[in-house]
Amino acid sequence: MITLKKRFEDLDSFVINKKVILRVDLNLPSFEGEIVDFTRLEKISPTIKYLLKRKAKIILISHMGRPNQENKESLSLKVLCSKISAYINSEIVFIEDNIMNIKRDKIEKAFNNCNVILLENLRFFKEEESNDDGFSKKLSSFADIYVNESFSTCHRKHASIIGISKFLPSFPGMLLEKEVSNLKKLITTANYSTSVAVFGGSKVSTKIKVIEYYLKKFGKVIIGGAMANTFLSSKKISVGASVYEKSMQKVAKSLLDYYSNKIALPEDVVTIDKSKKIQLRTISDVQKDEKILDIGPQTRMKYFGFVSECSCLLWNGPLGFYEQKPFDEGTNYVIKAVKNNNNKNFFSVAGGGDTISMLNHAKASDYFSFISTGGGAFLEFIQGSGLPGLDSLND
Ligand code: 3PG
């Protein structure tokens, strides 16, 4: 289990008038070309504001999307300048040049007109993902201090995550520290048998390891979303025309055999057919042309009971097709159980993938003790192993 050796506050005394290269995650969720969620930006803003208050100059670096090491205009960070500027209440200069060609002078000059610079999408450069030392060295030459405020990319062995720390004094950001300390509580909870994990979303294949980990550890694992279809179909229950993963049926079946008392699966579901007719079905009654898009009322009540009574909760992913009404009702219902949980010392964490969007949709963000900004990094970290980006801060 990782323990960060350095603290954000350690840089406090010598950050004044220094240049800080701040790795953040501006990979904000978008829909049809429009950014739809600014949570990650909102959560890093206090760190930027704090550094500005301490008279530091800041060079923001981030990736956006997976441009395949090409310069794709649609993934340029330029579009984010005005939004970041509004969040941090400070002017920003965007330098769109090829990072390898930027001279330190250019950075110095830009800082005559502002205190924050944003560089172009790091993943436009192949050197970022190949963790090229020259690239890390170049980035570090712009600054005096490196701060990693990007927990959500700490599972990537990229230059901006594990490379720069070889060349500069390096520190965790405030948000990164919070992520580590809260997610550690999940792994070290004292009451395993009364702890519950909720896993939703579409793919068992991307979450199988973490599901297994919590099946071993926690008292109950609730499965929802299209993932549940894979488990149900592995028991030869017909899921009609629903999405499921054939290749994961065998694994799902072996987990069901081994952990039959721990896994909770839908007992009734809401389906839609080709003519868009919505039906409530018991799980043994789903018709060939129907798709399961939500959990039914019996299942909602059952899941609500587990969540409202547990001592520690991990929630990852939606229980139905929450983006489209009325298929958000199952998720919205069960999530209310988090608010209703009256256990003394109840601790709840949500994170990974679509979880933040789902919580915003359900207006349930306030219900949880902590919400992680991590996707893949969150799922890896909560399995108890370290992350390369965190290890490199300790080296
Ligand atoms: C995320 O959205 O989880 C992070 O930005 C990491 O993105 P990646 O999976 O493309 O590395």
Boltz pocket constraint, residues with backbone or C-beta under 6 A from the ligand:
constraints:
  - pocket:
      binder: B
      contacts: [[A, 25], [A, 27], [A, 65], [A, 66], [A, 152], [A, 153], [A, 156], [A, 373], [A, 374], [A, 375], [A, 376], [A, 377]]
      max_distance: 6.0
